[in-house]
């Protein structure tokens, strides 16, 4: 079975001392980890950057997906 057909996986993140849960597909979690590694950050630190940059009416999971998409669009260009 393809990983893309799996349900999103819920993971806990800590943002500025507060725990939150985010559900993402396995591919997005892996890409997010890869980007964090490239930048020498933990996924919590990268999640803080994404959280601080997002609009308040956009959920964190959606903001992470768009961040990952934009990262790979920029590296491809």
C-alpha positions as CSV (number, residue, x, y, z in Angstrom):
1,X,0.0,0.0,0.0
2,X,1.3,3.5,-0.9
3,X,2.1,5.7,2.0
4,X,0.1,8.5,0.4
5,X,-3.1,6.5,1.1
6,X,-2.3,6.3,4.8
7,X,-4.2,8.5,7.2
8,X,-2.4,11.6,8.6
9,X,-0.2,10.9,11.6
10,X,-0.6,13.0,14.7
11,X,2.6,14.2,16.4
12,X,3.1,16.4,19.3
13,X,5.2,19.6,18.9
14,X,6.3,22.1,21.6
15,X,6.0,25.7,20.6
16,X,7.5,28.2,23.0
17,X,6.8,25.9,26.0
18,X,3.3,24.9,24.9
19,X,2.4,21.4,23.5
20,X,0.3,21.1,20.5
21,X,-0.7,18.2,18.2
22,X,-0.4,18.4,14.4
23,X,-1.7,15.8,11.9
24,X,0.2,15.5,8.7
25,X,0.7,12.8,6.1
26,X,3.9,10.8,6.4
27,X,5.4,12.4,3.4
28,X,4.9,15.9,4.8
29,X,6.4,14.9,8.2
30,X,9.5,13.5,6.4
31,X,9.9,16.6,4.2
32,X,9.5,18.8,7.2
33,X,12.2,16.8,9.1
34,X,14.5,17.0,6.0
35,X,14.1,20.8,5.8
36,X,14.8,21.2,9.5
37,X,17.9,19.0,9.2
38,X,19.1,21.1,6.2
39,X,18.7,24.2,8.3
40,X,20.3,22.7,11.4
41,X,17.0,23.1,13.3
42,X,14.8,20.8,15.3
43,X,11.3,20.2,14.0
44,X,10.0,22.2,17.0
45,X,12.2,25.2,16.1
46,X,11.1,25.1,12.5
47,X,7.5,24.7,13.6
48,X,7.9,27.9,15.7
49,X,9.1,29.7,12.6
50,X,6.2,28.5,10.6
51,X,3.8,29.3,13.4
52,X,5.1,32.9,13.8
53,X,4.8,33.5,10.0
54,X,1.3,32.1,9.5
55,X,-2.0,34.1,9.6
56,X,-4.1,33.4,12.6
57,X,-7.0,32.0,10.5
58,X,-4.8,29.3,9.0
59,X,-4.2,26.1,11.0
60,X,-0.6,25.0,11.8
61,X,-0.9,21.8,9.8
62,X,-2.0,23.7,6.7
63,X,0.8,26.3,7.2
64,X,3.4,23.5,7.5
65,X,2.1,21.8,4.2
66,X,2.3,25.2,2.4
67,X,5.7,25.8,3.9
68,X,7.0,22.4,2.6
69,X,5.5,23.0,-0.8
70,X,7.0,26.4,-1.1
71,X,10.4,25.2,0.1
72,X,10.5,22.6,-2.7
73,X,9.2,25.0,-5.3
74,X,12.0,27.4,-4.5
75,X,14.7,24.7,-4.6
76,X,13.4,23.5,-7.9
77,X,13.4,26.9,-9.6
